[in-house]
Amino acid sequence: MRYFKPRNLLLVLALVLALVLLAVIVLRYRTENHLQSLVKALPKGIDVSLQDIDYTHLEEGRARWRLVAQQVERQSASGVLGLVGPQLSFYDEQGAVKGFLKADKGDVSDDYKLVILRGDVVLKNSAGYTLYTDSIDYDHTTQRAITDAHVRMIGDGVHLEGTGLVFYLKQERLQLQANVKGSLDSKQLE
């Protein structure tokens, strides 16, 4: 007797097609569960979470600033961006690095005008000055950086310390608020 009659062949093909269809459904169901588990793993109130960010902001074809961070999360209710390990470089009109800052953590408002940095904040400028503090808040509208924390500034024979700071970005003027101490090394100033 022949087992591969046309009727049996159609039955085998139908069975193979059913198995393939079942495998596709199982794989698709598994993928959806995996995606759902990833979404559920996000902290509540976070609508975007990115790892290992390297973003360069361009204006008129020129780099203006570059953000590198270990993690960025956007809070859905407020729109605030939470940063872990942010490092920010600023560029002048010719594309040369004008300044650099880093911190352990930071928050950026939804309109990108308010920046709050916390934990081991370091700011360096191209003139060779470095500022150290535990926290600093920057308001782009007023072009001011403010902190109530202890501040230390070092560079080119100058060492300043104090509590509290207001930095006026446009005027490039720094004002220490209290407990100010400083020293000058005249040999390095020459």
Secondary structure, DSSP 8 states (H G I E B T S, - for coil): --S--HHHHHHHHHHHHHHHHHHHHHHHHHHHHHHHHHHHHS-TTEEEEEEEEEEEEEETTEEEEEEEEEEEEEETTT--EEEES-EEEEE-TTS-EEEEEE-SEEEE-TTS-EEEEEEEEEEEETTS-EEEEEEEEEETTTTEEEEEEEEEEEETTEEEEEEEEEEETTTTEEEEEEEEEEEE-HHHH-
